[in-house]
Amino acid sequence: MNNSVLSKIDYSVLKATATESDIIEAAKDTEKFNFATLCVFPKHIEIARKILPEKKVSTVIGFPLSSIPLSLKLKEIEFSLEKGAGEFDIVVNLSAIKEKNWTEVEKELKEIRKLTDKKVIKLIFECCYLTEEEKRILCKLAIENGWDYLKTSTGYGKYGAKDEDVKLLVSCSQGRAKVKASGGIRNLESTLKFIELGVDRIGTSAGKEIAYEVLHCR
């Protein structure tokens, strides 16, 4: 066992009650264990950046319900860019998908990609609310519009990462986008399982616990 597993983890600190000291501690753990990024709310980016470089800080947009219009998502992204986030996990417009308004969905994907330029962006599908057909169409649109990652879940839906969803996203992406599994991943066993299925990132709030498991397995 080596640190390659830990380098695939986006360590999420996205509790409503997260304090400045929680973010500082998590940033130090991210540095210590060489996690891919520390994922925080936009309001906590500046705090995380006191310790971590831009490429190690990710944030969430339209999270967790995507209940804001595109104009506010773009403002949220602009704020986060200004504060120094390097990666963005962005919830798709779920209501537009359910309305089969794919033109609106694609417009959002295009505008966000344009605004974020060369930053890493991850599209949160929230698979628990989507049909297989919707997932396949969304996968195609995300790839065509230059998104870097297809992400399973926010962790706030009816369920989180599932094997069948990960397999579908990996298959649909055909290597043109990477896949991130998130939601309910709390130990090394499930982390390794999803990596075996082809994911490149793991989103979890149990990063420290998984790190200790990895170190214990050496």
MOBELMO-V487726 format. One record per pair of residues at least 12 apart in sequence whose ideal C-beta (glycine too) atoms are under 10 Angstrom apart, sorted by the first residue. I is the first residue (numbers start at 1). GAP is how many residues later the second one is. Records with the same first field share a line. If there is no record, write none. Layout:
# MOBELMO-V487726
I=GAP, GAP
This chain:
# MOBELMO-V487726
1=187, 191, 212, 213, 214, 215, 216, 217
2=212, 215, 216
3=30, 31, 32, 208, 211, 212, 215
4=30, 191, 210
5=183, 186, 187, 190, 197, 205, 206, 208, 209, 212
6=24, 26, 27, 28, 29, 30, 185, 196, 201, 204, 205, 208, 209
7=26, 27, 28, 29, 194
8=27, 28, 172, 173, 183, 186, 187, 191, 192, 193, 194
9=21, 24, 25, 26, 27, 28, 29, 30, 176, 182, 192, 193, 194, 195, 197, 198, 199, 201, 202, 205
10=20, 25, 26, 27, 28, 29, 48, 77, 79, 112, 139, 141, 170, 172, 191, 192, 193, 194, 197
11=15, 16, 18, 19, 22, 24, 25, 26, 27, 28, 29, 45, 47, 191, 192, 193, 194, 195, 196, 197, 199, 200
12=14, 23, 25, 26, 27, 28, 46, 48, 77, 142, 143, 170, 171, 173, 190, 191, 192, 193, 194, 195
13=12, 13, 14, 16, 17, 25, 26, 27, 28, 31, 35, 192, 194
14=25, 26, 27, 30, 45, 46, 49, 50, 75, 140, 141, 142, 189, 191
15=26, 190
16=25
18=22, 23, 25, 26, 29
19=25, 28
20=23, 24, 26, 27, 30
21=26
22=18, 22, 25
23=15, 17, 18, 20, 21, 22, 23, 24, 25, 27, 28
24=20, 23, 24, 26, 27
25=26, 183
26=12, 13, 14, 18, 21, 22, 25, 26, 179, 181, 182
27=13, 17, 20, 21, 22, 23, 24, 25, 29, 30
28=23, 24
29=178, 179, 182
30=18, 21, 22, 26, 27, 177, 178, 181
31=20, 21, 22, 25
32=176, 179
33=174, 175, 177, 178, 179, 181, 182
34=22, 177
35=17, 21, 167, 169, 172, 173, 175, 176
36=19, 20, 22, 51, 84, 144, 164, 165, 166, 167, 171
37=15, 17, 18, 19, 20, 21, 22, 48, 49, 50, 52, 83, 164, 166
38=13, 14, 18, 19, 20, 21, 169
39=18, 19, 20, 21, 24, 46, 48, 49, 50, 83, 143, 162, 164, 165, 166, 168
40=12, 17, 18, 19, 20, 40, 45
41=18, 19, 22, 39
42=17, 18, 19, 21, 34, 35, 37, 38, 39, 40, 41, 43, 46
43=16, 36, 37, 40
44=13, 15, 39
45=12, 13, 14, 34, 35, 36, 37, 38, 39, 40, 41
46=36, 37, 38, 39
47=36
48=35, 36, 37
49=34, 35, 36, 37
52=32, 34
53=31, 33
54=27, 29, 30, 31, 32, 33, 65
55=30, 31, 32, 64, 65
56=30, 31
57=23, 26, 27, 28, 29, 30
58=22, 27, 28, 29, 30, 31, 61, 62, 63, 64, 143, 145
59=17, 18, 20, 21, 22, 24, 25, 26, 27, 28, 29, 30, 31
60=16, 20, 25, 28, 29, 30, 31, 62, 64, 94, 143
61=12, 13, 14, 15, 16, 18, 19, 24, 27, 28, 29, 30, 51, 55, 60, 61, 63
62=14, 15, 27, 28, 29, 30, 31, 32, 46, 50, 62, 92
63=13, 26, 27, 28, 61, 91, 92, 93
64=27, 60, 62, 89, 90, 91, 92, 93
65=26, 29, 30, 61, 89, 91, 92
66=24, 25, 26, 27, 28, 29, 30, 31, 42, 58, 60, 88
67=24, 26, 27, 28
68=23, 25
69=24, 39
70=23, 26, 34, 37, 38, 41, 42
71=40
73=17, 18, 20, 35, 38, 39, 42
74=34, 37, 38, 40, 41, 42
76=12, 14
77=13, 34, 35, 38, 39, 42, 44
78=37, 38
80=36, 39
81=34, 35, 36, 38
85=31, 34, 35
86=33, 34
87=29, 32, 33, 34, 35, 61, 62, 114
88=24, 27, 28, 31, 32, 33, 34, 35, 60, 61
89=31, 32, 33, 34, 35, 60, 62, 65, 91, 93, 112, 114
90=18, 19, 22, 26, 31, 32, 33, 34, 57, 59, 61
91=32, 33, 34, 35, 60, 62, 63, 65
92=13, 16, 17, 31, 32, 33, 34, 37, 38, 42, 46, 49, 50, 59
93=12, 14, 15, 16
94=30, 31, 32, 35, 36, 40, 63
95=34
96=12
97=28, 29, 32, 33, 34, 37, 38, 40, 41
98=31, 32, 33, 36
100=34, 37
102=32, 35, 36, 38, 39
105=29, 32, 33, 36, 37, 40
106=31, 32, 34, 35, 36, 38, 39
107=38
108=15, 33, 37
109=12, 14, 29, 32, 33, 34, 35, 36, 37, 38
110=31, 34, 35, 36
111=34
112=33, 34, 35
113=29, 32, 33, 34, 35
114=31, 32
116=30, 31, 32
118=28, 30
119=29
120=27, 28, 29, 58, 81
121=21, 24, 25, 26, 27, 28, 30
122=20, 25, 26, 27, 28, 29, 55, 56, 57, 58, 60, 79, 81
123=15, 16, 18, 19, 20, 22, 24, 25, 26, 27, 28, 54, 57
124=25, 26, 27, 28, 29, 30, 31, 33, 56, 58, 59, 79
125=13, 14, 17, 25, 26, 27, 28, 29, 32, 40, 43, 44, 55
126=25, 26, 27, 28, 29, 30, 31, 32, 33, 34, 57
127=23, 24, 25, 26, 30, 31, 32, 33, 34, 35, 37, 38, 39, 41, 42, 56
128=24, 25, 26, 28, 29, 30, 31, 32, 34, 37, 55
129=24, 28, 29
130=35
132=32, 33, 36, 40
135=15, 17, 30, 33, 34, 37
136=32, 33, 35, 36
137=35
138=12, 31, 34
139=29, 30, 31, 32, 33, 34, 35, 37, 38, 40
140=32, 33, 36
142=27, 30, 31, 34, 35
143=29, 30, 31, 32, 33, 34
144=32
146=30, 31
147=26, 29, 30, 31
148=29, 30, 32, 52, 53
149=20, 24, 28, 29, 30, 31, 50, 51, 52
150=15, 16, 18, 19, 20, 22, 23, 26, 27, 28, 29, 30, 49
151=18, 27, 28, 29, 30, 31, 32, 48, 50, 52
152=13, 14, 16, 17, 27, 28, 29, 30, 31, 32, 33, 42, 47, 51
153=12, 27, 28, 29, 30, 31, 32, 50
154=28, 29, 49
155=27, 28, 29, 30, 48, 49, 50
156=27
157=26
158=25
159=24, 25
160=21, 22, 23, 24, 25, 26, 30, 43, 44
161=18, 19, 20, 21, 22, 23, 24, 29, 32, 33, 36, 38, 41, 42, 43
162=19, 21, 22, 32
163=18, 30, 31, 34
164=33
165=14, 16, 18, 32
166=13, 14, 15, 27, 28, 30, 31, 32, 33
167=12, 30, 31
169=12, 28, 29, 30
170=24, 27, 28, 29, 30
171=27
173=25
175=23
177=23
178=20, 21, 22, 23
179=15, 18, 19, 20, 21, 22
180=14, 19, 20, 21, 22, 23
181=12, 13, 14, 16, 17, 18, 19, 20, 21, 22, 23
182=12, 17, 19, 20, 21, 22, 23
183=20, 21
184=20, 22
185=14, 17, 18, 19, 20, 21, 22, 25
186=18, 19, 20, 21, 23, 24
187=17, 19, 22, 23, 26
188=18, 21, 22, 23, 24, 25, 26, 28, 29
189=21, 24
190=12, 14, 16, 20
191=13, 15, 16, 19, 22, 23
192=18, 21, 22
